Amino acid sequence: MKSQRLAEEAAKMYVEGMAVEAVAKQLGVAYRTARKAIRAGGIEFRDPSQRLVGRTRPDRRVVTNA
């Protein structure tokens, strides 16, 4: 019962936009436990590579002349 409640809470926080690390800290559990709880809640993890989409700085691009 406790693990089900943990999974529900972790999944809710993750869906609301919190990072796994923040969920773990908020619930007072290890990172691995938070990941397992989120997965047990039926949630798929966000693609970490998508964090940088649209966040590149065009003014900092390096132009190389071959």
C-alpha positions as CSV (number, residue, x, y, z in Angstrom):
1,M,0.0,0.0,0.0
2,K,2.8,2.4,0.9
3,S,4.6,1.7,-2.4
4,Q,1.4,2.4,-4.4
5,R,1.0,5.8,-2.6
6,L,4.6,6.6,-3.3
7,A,4.2,5.7,-6.9
8,E,1.2,7.9,-7.3
9,E,2.8,10.9,-5.6
10,A,6.1,10.5,-7.5
11,A,4.2,10.2,-10.8
12,K,2.1,13.2,-10.1
13,M,5.1,15.4,-9.3
14,Y,7.0,14.2,-12.4
15,V,4.1,14.8,-14.7
16,E,3.8,18.3,-13.2
17,G,7.4,19.0,-14.4
18,M,9.6,18.1,-11.5
19,A,12.9,16.4,-12.3
20,V,13.5,12.9,-10.9
21,E,16.1,14.2,-8.6
22,A,13.7,16.8,-7.2
23,V,11.0,14.2,-6.8
24,A,13.4,12.0,-4.8
25,K,14.4,14.9,-2.6
26,Q,10.8,15.9,-1.9
27,L,9.8,12.4,-1.0
28,G,12.9,11.7,1.0
29,V,13.9,8.6,-1.1
30,A,16.9,7.7,-3.2
31,Y,17.0,8.7,-6.9
32,R,16.7,5.0,-7.9
33,T,13.6,4.6,-5.7
34,A,12.0,7.7,-7.2
35,R,12.6,6.4,-10.8
36,K,11.1,3.0,-9.9
37,A,8.1,4.7,-8.3
38,I,7.5,7.0,-11.3
39,R,7.8,3.9,-13.6
40,A,5.4,2.0,-11.3
41,G,3.0,4.9,-11.6
42,G,2.7,4.2,-15.4
43,I,4.7,7.3,-16.5
44,E,7.2,7.3,-19.3
45,F,10.3,9.3,-18.7
46,R,11.0,12.5,-20.7
47,D,13.7,12.4,-23.3
48,P,16.6,14.2,-21.7
49,S,18.0,15.3,-25.1
50,Q,14.8,17.4,-25.6
51,R,15.8,19.8,-22.9
52,L,18.2,21.5,-25.2
53,V,15.8,21.9,-28.2
54,G,15.4,25.6,-28.9
55,R,17.9,26.6,-26.2
56,T,21.0,26.9,-28.4
57,R,22.4,30.4,-28.7
58,P,22.9,31.4,-32.3
59,D,25.3,34.2,-31.2
60,R,27.6,31.6,-29.7
61,R,27.9,29.3,-32.7
62,V,31.3,28.6,-33.9
63,V,31.8,29.1,-37.6
64,T,34.5,27.0,-39.1
65,N,35.9,27.7,-42.6
66,A,37.1,24.6,-44.2
